[in-house]
Amino acid sequence: MKAARHWLPPIPARSAPAAWSSLFQALLVLLAVCWLVSCRPTVIVPAAPPSAHPTAASPTISPTSPPTAAAPAPLLFDGDSAHQFAADQMALGPRWPGSPAHLRARAYIIEQAARLGWQVETQNFDYQGFAAQNILARANIGRGPIIILGAHYDTRRVADQTPGSQEPVPGAVDGASGVAVLLELARVLNLEQIDQEIWLAFFDVEDNGSGGIPGWDWIAGSRYMADNLTVTPAAVVILDMIGDADQQLYYEGNSDAALQAELWRIAAGLGYADFFIPTIRHTMIDDHLPFARRGIVAVDIIDFDYPYWHTVDDTLDKISPASLERVGRTVQTWLEQ
C-alpha cells in the first residue's frame, strides 16, 4: 500500500525585479560582515610569566634564547682562607735556607700561584755560596704601571731571642703570614678592575742577618731584585709580620709618607683605625729599603711589636685570621679602587 502524499500548494515565481533586489541586499550584508572582520584589531594576550615554583598544572615554557648569565660577585679577601695558606707553610716545618722545608716552601708557593692563574717565574742567584731563589708571580702583564707586593718566605735559622736556644724559628707571623696574604690576594684580586701590572714577590734570604747564619746580611733577596730591575715600578708595598693577633701597625720611618698615609686612610675607612696607627714608631731595615734607596715609592706594613719575634714561640696559634683579613682587605681596596 503506498503512503499518502501531502499536497503542497505551488510557490509562485518571483518577478525579476524582486529577485535582483534580494540579491543586492544579501551582497550588502556580506560586505558589511567582511568589513567588520577585517577592521577589527588583533589583540595579543601576553603569556603569563613562568612561576618561580611551577606546579604540575603549569605549562612548561621554553625560552627562545638562553638567559644572560649573571656576572659573578666580586671576591673579598678572606682571613680564614689566608690562615689556611699560613697553616700549609707551617706544616712544612721551619723554612730556613738550606733546609728541606725551605725547598718545599718554594715548590708550594710556585704551585699555588700557578694554580691561581698567575704567571710564575724564578730569579735564581748565588748568595754566599747558597743557591737562592726569589719567586715572582705576575698578572695584568703590560696593562699599566707595575706595582710590587712583597713578603719573605725564608725563616731564621736560630731563635736567638729565646735565651740559650739553638732551635730554628718556626716562622708563623715572621714569614708565613706575609706569604699567606700574598697568596690570598692572588686568589681574590679583581684584575679586570685594576689598571696596573701586579707582581707578587716572594723574597728569599731575608731573615738571617746578624748571626742567623754566620756571615749573612739581612734582606739579600729583595736587594738582589732591586739591583737587577729592568723596569721602574710605580710602587712597592712589603708585608712583614702582619698576622699577630695583637695587631699594631704603626707608620714605619723609611716608608714613603704619601703612600703610607693613603694606605692608612683606606684602612681607617674600612673600620681598622684601631689597628693602623698613623704615628711613626719604628724605622726598619726591611725588604722595602732596597727599592726606596733607588727612588721608588715603597712602604713597609709591619708589626714590630710582636713579642715572639725570633723566638721558638713564633707558632701558628699566634696568627689571627682577622689580622690577616685587615691587611689583605686594605691592600685589595687600594688596588681595586
C-alpha positions as CSV (number, residue, x, y, z in Angstrom):
1,M,0.0,0.0,0.0
2,K,1.5,3.3,-0.9
3,A,1.8,6.2,1.6
4,A,-0.4,9.1,1.0
5,R,1.4,12.2,-0.2
6,H,0.8,15.6,1.4
7,W,-0.1,18.1,-1.2
8,L,1.6,21.5,-1.0
9,P,0.5,24.4,-3.0
10,P,2.9,25.6,-5.7
11,I,5.2,28.5,-4.9
12,P,4.5,31.4,-7.1
13,A,7.5,32.5,-9.2
14,R,9.1,35.9,-8.2
15,S,9.3,38.6,-10.6
16,A,12.8,39.5,-11.9
17,P,13.0,42.9,-10.2
18,A,12.2,41.4,-6.8
19,A,14.9,38.7,-7.2
20,W,17.6,41.3,-8.1
21,S,16.6,43.4,-5.1
22,S,17.0,40.4,-2.7
23,L,20.4,39.5,-4.2
24,F,21.6,43.1,-3.8
25,Q,20.6,43.2,-0.1
26,A,22.4,39.9,0.5
27,L,25.6,41.3,-1.0
28,L,25.4,44.4,1.2
29,V,25.1,42.3,4.3
30,L,28.1,40.1,3.2
31,L,30.3,43.2,2.5
32,A,29.3,44.7,5.9
33,V,30.3,41.4,7.7
34,C,33.7,41.3,5.8
35,W,34.5,44.9,6.7
36,L,33.8,44.3,10.4
37,V,36.0,41.3,10.4
38,S,38.9,42.8,8.6
39,C,38.8,46.1,10.5
40,R,38.7,44.5,14.0
41,P,42.0,45.0,15.8
42,T,44.2,41.9,16.6
43,V,44.7,41.6,20.4
44,I,47.8,39.7,21.5
45,V,47.4,38.4,25.0
46,P,50.9,38.2,26.7
47,A,51.8,34.9,28.2
48,A,51.8,34.9,31.9
49,P,55.4,34.9,33.4
50,P,56.6,31.5,34.5
51,S,56.1,30.8,38.1
52,A,59.3,30.6,40.3
53,H,57.9,27.3,41.6
54,P,55.7,25.8,38.8
55,T,53.0,23.3,39.8
56,A,52.2,20.2,37.9
57,A,49.3,22.0,36.1
58,S,51.6,24.9,35.0
59,P,52.6,24.7,31.3
60,T,56.3,24.4,30.6
61,I,57.6,27.5,28.8
62,S,60.8,27.0,26.7
63,P,62.7,30.3,26.2
64,T,63.6,31.1,22.7
65,S,67.2,32.1,23.8
66,P,69.3,31.2,26.8
67,P,69.2,33.8,29.7
68,T,72.2,36.0,30.1
69,A,74.4,34.7,32.9
70,A,74.7,37.0,35.9
71,A,78.2,38.4,36.5
72,P,80.0,36.6,39.4
73,A,80.1,38.5,42.6
74,P,83.5,40.1,43.3
75,L,85.6,38.2,45.8
76,L,86.7,39.7,49.1
77,F,89.9,38.8,50.9
78,D,89.0,36.1,53.4
79,G,91.0,35.8,56.6
80,D,90.2,32.1,57.1
81,S,91.4,31.3,53.6
82,A,94.6,33.3,54.2
83,H,95.1,31.5,57.5
84,Q,95.0,28.1,55.7
85,F,97.8,29.3,53.4
86,A,99.8,30.1,56.6
87,A,98.9,26.7,58.1
88,D,100.1,24.9,54.9
89,Q,103.5,26.6,55.2
90,M,103.8,25.8,58.9
91,A,103.1,22.2,58.2
92,L,106.3,22.1,56.2
93,G,108.4,22.9,59.2
94,P,111.0,25.7,59.8
95,R,111.9,27.1,56.4
96,W,115.5,28.4,56.9
97,P,117.7,28.4,53.8
98,G,119.2,25.1,53.1
99,S,116.6,23.1,55.0
100,P,114.3,20.5,53.2
101,A,111.3,22.6,54.3
102,H,112.7,25.7,52.6
103,L,112.8,23.7,49.3
104,R,109.3,22.5,49.9
105,A,108.1,26.1,50.6
106,R,109.5,27.2,47.2
107,A,107.6,24.4,45.5
108,Y,104.4,25.2,47.4
109,I,104.4,28.9,46.5
110,I,105.1,28.2,42.9
111,E,102.3,25.6,42.8
112,Q,99.8,27.8,44.5
113,A,100.4,30.9,42.4
114,A,100.3,29.0,39.2
115,R,97.1,27.2,40.2
116,L,95.5,30.6,40.8
117,G,96.3,31.7,37.2
118,W,99.4,33.9,37.7
119,Q,102.4,33.7,35.5
120,V,105.3,32.4,37.7
121,E,109.0,32.8,37.2
122,T,112.0,32.4,39.5
123,Q,115.0,34.6,40.0
124,N,118.0,32.4,40.8
125,F,121.2,33.9,42.2
126,D,124.1,32.9,44.4
127,Y,124.3,34.3,47.9
128,Q,127.5,33.4,49.8
129,G,127.6,30.1,48.1
130,F,123.9,29.3,48.6
131,A,121.6,28.8,45.6
132,A,119.0,31.5,46.5
133,Q,115.7,31.9,44.7
134,N,113.2,34.8,44.6
135,I,109.8,33.8,43.2
136,L,107.8,36.2,41.1
137,A,104.1,35.8,40.2
138,R,102.8,38.3,37.6
139,A,99.3,39.3,36.4
140,N,97.9,42.1,34.1
141,I,101.1,41.9,32.2
142,G,101.6,45.0,30.1
143,R,98.4,46.7,31.3
144,G,99.9,49.6,33.1
145,P,102.5,50.7,35.7
146,I,104.0,48.0,37.8
147,I,103.0,47.5,41.5
148,I,105.1,45.1,43.5
149,L,103.6,43.4,46.7
150,G,106.3,41.6,48.6
151,A,107.0,39.3,51.5
152,H,109.9,37.0,52.5
153,Y,109.3,33.2,52.7
154,D,112.5,32.1,54.4
155,T,112.7,31.9,58.2
156,R,115.5,32.4,60.7
157,R,118.0,29.5,61.3
158,V,118.4,30.3,65.1
159,A,115.8,31.5,67.5
160,D,118.3,33.9,69.2
161,Q,115.6,35.8,71.1
162,T,114.9,32.7,73.1
163,P,117.8,32.6,75.6
164,G,120.2,29.7,75.1
165,S,118.2,28.3,72.1
166,Q,119.9,26.9,69.0
167,E,116.5,25.8,67.6
168,P,115.2,27.4,64.4
169,V,112.3,29.9,64.4
170,P,109.1,28.2,63.4
171,G,108.2,31.4,61.4
172,A,104.5,31.8,61.7
173,V,104.0,35.6,62.0
174,D,107.5,36.3,60.8
175,G,107.4,34.6,57.4
176,A,104.2,32.6,56.8
177,S,101.8,35.5,57.5
178,G,103.1,37.8,54.8
179,V,103.2,35.0,52.2
180,A,99.7,33.9,53.2
181,V,98.3,37.4,52.5
182,L,100.0,37.5,49.1
183,L,98.6,34.1,48.1
184,E,95.1,35.1,49.2
185,L,95.4,38.3,47.2
186,A,96.3,36.2,44.2
187,R,93.0,34.3,44.7
188,V,90.7,37.3,45.2
189,L,92.0,40.3,43.3
190,N,89.6,41.5,40.6
191,L,92.3,42.0,38.0
192,E,89.8,43.5,35.4
193,Q,89.3,46.4,37.8
194,I,93.0,47.1,38.3
195,D,94.8,49.3,35.8
196,Q,98.3,48.2,36.8
197,E,100.5,45.2,36.2
198,I,100.8,43.4,39.6
199,W,103.9,41.5,40.8
200,L,103.8,39.3,43.8
201,A,107.4,39.0,45.0
202,F,108.3,36.2,47.4
203,F,111.8,37.0,48.7
204,D,114.5,34.5,49.7
205,V,117.4,35.0,52.2
206,E,115.8,37.9,54.1
207,D,115.9,36.9,57.7
208,N,119.3,35.6,58.6
209,G,121.5,38.6,59.2
210,S,123.3,39.4,62.5
211,G,124.2,35.8,63.2
212,G,121.2,33.9,62.0
213,I,123.6,32.2,59.5
214,P,127.2,33.3,60.1
215,G,128.4,36.0,57.7
216,W,125.0,36.6,56.2
217,D,123.3,40.0,56.0
218,W,119.6,41.0,56.0
219,I,117.3,41.4,53.0
220,A,119.6,39.8,50.5
221,G,116.8,38.6,48.2
222,S,115.0,42.0,47.9
223,R,118.3,43.7,47.4
224,Y,119.1,41.4,44.5
225,M,115.8,42.0,42.9
226,A,116.0,45.8,43.3
227,D,119.6,45.8,41.9
228,N,118.5,43.9,38.8
229,L,115.3,45.6,37.8
230,T,115.0,46.4,34.2
231,V,111.8,48.5,34.7
232,T,110.9,51.0,37.4
233,P,107.8,50.0,39.5
234,A,105.3,52.7,40.4
235,A,105.2,51.4,44.0
236,V,106.4,48.6,46.3
237,V,104.4,47.5,49.4
238,I,106.0,45.0,51.7
239,L,104.0,42.9,54.1
240,D,106.1,41.6,57.1
241,M,105.0,40.2,60.5
242,I,101.4,41.3,59.9
243,G,99.5,38.3,61.3
244,D,99.8,38.9,65.1
245,A,96.6,38.6,67.0
246,D,97.6,41.7,69.0
247,Q,98.0,43.7,65.8
248,Q,99.6,47.1,66.0
249,L,100.6,48.6,62.6
250,Y,102.3,51.9,63.0
251,Y,103.9,54.1,60.4
252,E,107.4,53.0,59.5
253,G,110.2,55.5,59.3
254,N,111.8,54.5,56.0
255,S,108.5,54.3,54.1
256,D,107.1,56.8,51.6
257,A,105.0,59.2,53.6
258,A,102.3,59.9,51.0
259,L,101.6,56.3,50.1
260,Q,101.7,55.3,53.7
261,A,99.1,57.9,54.6
262,E,96.9,56.7,51.7
263,L,97.0,53.1,52.9
264,W,96.3,54.0,56.5
265,R,93.4,56.2,55.4
266,I,91.9,53.3,53.4
267,A,92.3,51.1,56.5
268,A,90.5,53.6,58.7
269,G,87.7,53.8,56.1
270,L,87.3,50.1,56.4
271,G,86.9,50.4,60.2
272,Y,90.5,49.4,61.1
273,A,91.7,52.6,62.7
274,D,92.4,50.9,66.0
275,F,95.0,48.7,64.2
276,F,96.5,51.0,61.6
277,I,98.0,53.7,63.8
278,P,99.3,56.8,61.9
279,T,102.3,57.5,64.0
280,I,105.9,56.5,63.3
281,R,107.1,54.0,65.9
282,H,109.9,52.0,64.2
283,T,112.4,52.5,61.4
284,M,113.2,49.2,59.8
285,I,115.8,47.5,57.6
286,D,113.3,45.5,55.6
287,D,112.5,44.5,52.1
288,H,111.2,47.9,51.0
289,L,114.5,49.6,51.7
290,P,116.5,48.5,48.6
291,F,113.7,49.9,46.4
292,A,113.3,53.1,48.4
293,R,117.1,53.7,48.0
294,R,116.5,53.7,44.3
295,G,113.9,56.4,44.5
296,I,111.0,54.0,44.1
297,V,107.9,54.7,46.3
298,A,107.9,52.0,48.9
299,V,106.1,51.2,52.1
300,D,106.6,48.6,54.8
301,I,103.5,47.3,56.6
302,I,104.9,45.7,59.7
303,D,104.0,45.0,63.3
304,F,107.4,45.1,65.0
305,D,105.8,45.0,68.5
306,Y,105.3,41.2,68.1
307,P,106.6,39.7,71.4
308,Y,107.5,36.3,69.8
309,W,109.9,37.7,67.1
310,H,112.8,35.4,66.5
311,T,111.8,33.0,69.3
312,V,110.7,29.4,69.3
313,D,107.2,30.5,70.2
314,D,106.5,32.1,66.8
315,T,103.9,29.4,66.1
316,L,100.7,29.1,64.1
317,D,98.5,29.8,67.1
318,K,99.9,33.4,67.2
319,I,98.3,34.2,63.8
320,S,94.8,35.7,63.7
321,P,92.6,35.3,60.6
322,A,91.1,38.7,61.5
323,S,94.6,40.3,61.4
324,L,95.4,38.8,58.0
325,E,92.0,40.0,56.7
326,R,92.5,43.6,57.8
327,V,95.8,43.9,55.9
328,G,94.5,41.9,52.9
329,R,91.3,44.0,52.5
330,T,93.3,47.2,52.9
331,V,95.6,46.3,50.1
332,Q,92.8,44.9,47.9
333,T,90.8,48.1,48.3
334,W,93.9,50.2,47.4
335,L,94.4,48.3,44.2
336,E,90.8,48.0,43.1
337,Q,89.5,51.4,43.9
